[in-house]
């Protein structure tokens, strides 16, 4: 699951709403993210600040690992990343 978020004046537009929607999307696919909405918000703000972005794009992404081969992804680890682009 992923979100696409715009950065304006160094801040992510509607950040918390995006983080909530990322959680909802993961739940729709029957898995839970290992980070809360508040933790995702804080991590996203840190990524934007560390990259010194005043405007740009943020892409949080969550996926299941490859620990199990088969139709069911039960028992796989959930991974989360946050990428930022100018």
Secondary structure, 3 states (H helix, E strand, C coil): CECCEEEECCEECCHHHHHHHHHHHHHHCCCCCCCCHHHHHHHHHHHHHHCCCCCEEEEEEEEECCCCCCCCCCCCCEEEEEEEEC
